[in-house]
Amino acid sequence: MALDGKKQGNGYGFPFDKPHFKFYQRLCTVYATVQKLEAGLSPGQPENAKMANYLIKDLHSLVENVGLKEAVEEFSEKNEVFERLRLAMRITGTDSKEGLNDAGDQDMKTIKQGVVDFKKQMVSSPMYKEDKVYQKMIGQIAGIQILAKVSKVINSNL
């Protein structure tokens, strides 16, 4: 079960597939499950208790590592934002069989509106005001929008 986390994904690579992140999440699930199992063991099962305790001890240093927990929390937040942007831009749908080669079924106006909506949501969120990374990302999106307008003007004058 836990080892399947490293194989989970659609083969798109990072940042679309996150095998180490999924692996860590699965290890946390195993840790919590084994703790519950250990608590429910009867005193007449010393071998099972010993095995459960061994697993808990091995997983504890990983799952309860403060630095790793903070990094995973930060990654989770940034991953959620990335997934929203990916969805807005219609990049590699989660149900796509063609991966990064999927042309998608949305027209450019729909994608543009999705990106505009994403940008509005981000700018109004508290995390935008607190994190320079988000401010830089929105600046890049704004820059792309300006370039698109300039390109449109240039092409109309040709």
Protein Blocks (a to p, Z undefined) as FASTA:
>chain_A
ZZmmmmgcehnopakbcfklmmmmmmmmmmmmmmmmmmmpcfklmmlmmmmmmmmmmmmm
mmmmmklmmmmmmmmmmmmmmmmmmmmnopaifkbcklmmlgbjadfklmmmmmmmmmmm
mmmpmklmmpmklmmmmmmmmmmmmmmmmmmmmmmmZZ
